[in-house]
Amino acid sequence: MSTTIFTATATEGREWSTFLAVPTATKAAAQSILDPSHPDPTKYNSADPIVLFIIQLAVILGISRFLHIFLQRIRQPRVISEILGGILLGPTAFGRIPGFTQHIFPTSSLPCLNLVANLGLVLFLFLVGMEVDFSLFRKNLRVSASVAIVGLAIPFGLGCAVSKGLYHQFIQNSTTFPHFMLFIGTSMSITAFPVLARILSELNLMNDQVGVVVLSAGVANDVVGWILLALTVSLVNASSGLVVLYILLTTIGWTLALFFIVRPLFLFAVRKSGSFDGRGPTQTIICAALMIMLASAWVTDQIGVNAIFGGFLAGLIMPRSHGFGSHLTEKVEDLVTVLFIPIFFAESGLKTNLGLLKNGIIWGWTFCVIFTAFFAKFFGCSIMAKACGYTLRESAAVGSLMSCKGLIELIVLSIGLNSGVINQTVFSIFVLEALLLTFTSTPLTLFFYPLHLRTPSKANFLDSKNASATRLPGEDGPGRRLRTQITVVLERLENLGAIMVFTKLIASPPNLTRPPPPVLLEATPADDTPISATPILASEKTPLKVDVVRLVELTDRTSAVMQASEHEESLRSDPLNSLYSTFASINGVPISSNSLEVISQASYPENVARRARDCESDLIVVPWTLAKSEGDGVVASFVPNPFENLFDRAIGGGLKDSNPPSYAAFVRDLFIEAKTDVGVFVDRGTTAPAPTSLPGLHHLFLPFFGGADDRVALEILTQLVQRNLGITATVLRVTKTPEPTAEDLERKPTSESMGSAFKSSSSKDVSEGSPNPNVAGPAQPLTTHKSTIHSGNTVKGHAGDTMYPGENALQSESADDVAFELLRAVVSEERLPIETLQSETAYPLKASLARLRAVGRGTVERRLTVICGRGRVGAMSHRVELKELLDGATAAGKVGVARSTEVRKCLGEVGTGVLVKGAGSNILVVQSRMTVGTRNTNA
């Protein structure tokens, strides 16, 4: 560096000099990756570690999520993919790629990963502590304590025995044997409670007697396991026995301080903040809870016990009442499970080298560890469960579930490795053991305790004593069962309006004159034998009852598992269930039972069908509301999404739904699974009741084409009119002619002409005595019409279509005639306001839609609802007509959700036609239990 000396004379005549540094040209570091001089982004820079950390995080998350795509298909928990991903990133697989570890996971960057992983473990153990519910253990004290004690003692003892050989083979004198023995015994005896709860929820065992005892025993096992770990860590970190005593006493003192000082103060703050009012914890309370967790972790770490034990203790003191625990978990868990835990598994995987298992002796000890850990847990817990009165299969399921290891054992092993108690070889052996035992828990449980062998449990029912369907005295056959028990499905808040409208249909308006004793039609016999035309009088002992099934999706979140374990409190505090129950009560519809099912979406149909079967329900009703679209914004209007048409997700036409194809697939699967009649009640959302319509007044319209589904729709329509004096109805029996009739020739057979108003003369045989064919008059007699039912061509063999048993055309025609004879008898006796029309046309679907619009214009004072059969068996086909309607609607941009093939298959041809071109606000599409089929996936 060059300098220049300036000499100056001060006032006192003294000289002084100043050295000024001449600035030299220095080149600033390039800040953009586009600059050729920019350094390698994978090179670790301690001054700016975020660059490499983001790359590491992307690799970790990408690997684990990619593996989970395939492993979830075999019902494996996400922890399996995260463990495998961590192992692959380590020296076992990717670490053998030249330069991979040096660029992605250099040694200098590992402290940063370790810091984030340890923080994530503290947060995770905080969540685990909040999951622990001691009330479960108290409710099942005898069985839970027995299984938990044996499940701890036998694995711990055998683990100590195995540790003797492992110590002499792999450890030698690097650590003392007692410390090593405690670590091995603890790792073999512990059960992964968080993973166990997740598996129980996915297998729908949370409310089963097997799940209850496993969950409660897992609570005790988890708590005792962490106490053993704290004892082991204190022994390792202590320099003498006296220090160990001080550590244990101080830890006990801190635990008592948390429970008797911190917890009451925290509860007082929670109540004052209003966090128990159902709104969840405030930000201040969340901050206080996290501060308690961090303070507890710091204290336990300074005492000499690991910091994660402090996080676990902080979770134990968090309140669970009023949904506070699940709400607090929702606020924290996503960041922990998505970001922090995969980093911990990656860090553990970098220390795992399965390549060290390179000779027969090491593999022999590996198999010895695996078999000892599994059979000690399996046989110990199974034998104790069998001794407590469980069956052989239930006992085997208990043993299989209790052998689950997962994340908890890896935490214990990581502490042992960091403390120098075990080496990398022993660490790799036990990581492999934890992976295999967790992997086998689900398939073994399904093998020993499959769904069809489980005992139905009503632990998640509220007031289920009245859930059984009512039968007439002395009538036990299935054909004599009345539709007096209805199962209602509640899944989405947006569908609440649709089910409320249906509830108004089945309710009796209190402001009308009480009707005579109601006449209830029998359900169609399963064997399709003719039923008596004599109406069956229902006594006052057979009121209509509603069974409510609340479906909640089981997500990857811990809060969903907590909600499943707290089903009674969750059901009582569920706003959707409370709203509907109150609405039904106000309208005089009794709720016989409520249930809460926290399950995966794939299990929705199976569980709803099982619930309806347990309650002996006569009808399952699934609501579906199609909301009016408000647009997706300016950008979406000018830049259309090119993937919508590709994935068949476009809706258009002013209608939207959160995911119509997936919801339609759920309904179609329910059609297959259910062994009773199923109806989907669609609120179109586009046609509001006319301003002149009166509250409580409804008009039903049924286009009858024939077949089992239409017969059930006819029976339901009659029962609704019988039950509710505010309902009138029109039934249009359609006969298809081989050639166009004179009336058809007057109209051009196009979708547009057939969409015009249908002339009243096309209905030749209107009920006698009705001056206006569009308005049902009071107590009109039924005119019987002889018609020929054309069975049509039911399309089969398409991939994803539904296959149904066939029905003879003559049998279908006879059954249709019997149904109308019974309807005639009921209308004549009760003088029900049901108008019957008949139409002979070559275009049955379009003619029915035209008549529907005419009826709608004539009943403006009533809310119009269309009831139709799904019509896949024993009914005429409308494929050609429906195609023309869809083509016209597509050209006009009004096809709506019917654009989806899944939606069209769900609603059937008639339901789809009404949805696209019909009138009215609501559609009830019905499938008879006679047409239950199986989905065909072979194109």
Secondary structure, 3 states (H helix, E strand, C coil): CCEEEEEEECCCCCEEEEEEECCCCCCCCCCCCCCCCCCCCCCCCCCCCHHHHHHHHHHHHHHHHHHHHHHHHHCCCHHHHHHHHHHHHCCCCHHHCCCHHHHHCCHHHHHHHHHHHHHHHHHHHHHHHHHCCHHHHHHCHHHHHHHHHHHHHHHHHHHHHHHHHHHHHHHCCCCCHHHHHHHHHHHHHCCCHHHHHHHHHHCCCCCCHHHHHHHHHHHHHHHHHHHHHHHHHHHHHCCCHHHHHHHHHHHHHHHHHHHHHHHHHHHHHHHHHCCCCCCCCCHHHHHHHHHHHHHHHHHHHHHCCCHHHHHHHHHHCCCCHHHHHHHHHHHHHHHHHHHHHHHHHHHHHHHCCHHHCCCHHHHHHHHHHHHHHHHHHHHHHHHHHHHCCCCHHHHHHHHHHHCCCCHHHHHHHHHHHHCCCCCHHHHHHHHHHHHHHHHHHHHHHHHHCCHHHCCCCCCCEECHHHCCCCCCCCCCCHHHCECCEEEEEECCHHHHHHHHHHHHHHCCCCCCCCCCCCECCECCCCCCCCCCCCCCECCCCCCCEEEEEEEEECCCCHHHHHHHHCHHHHHHHCHHHHHHHHHHHHCCCCEEEEEEEEECHHHHHHHHHHHHHHCCCCEEEEEEECEECCCCCHHHHHCCCCHHHHCCCCCCCCEECCCHHHHHHHHHHHHHHCCCEEEEEEECCCCCCCCCCCCCCEEEEEEECCCHHHHHHHHHHHHHHHHCCCEEEEEEEEEECCCCCHHHHHCCCCHHHHCCCCCHHHECCCCCCCCCCCCCCCCCCCCCCCCCCCCCCCCCCCCCEEECCCCCHHHHHHHHHHHHHHHHHHHHHHCCCEEEEEEEECCHHHHHHHHHHHHHHHCCCCEEEEEEECCCCCCCCCHHHHHHHHHHHHHHCCCHHHHCHHHHHHHHHHHHHHHHHCCCCEEEEEECHHHCCEEECCC
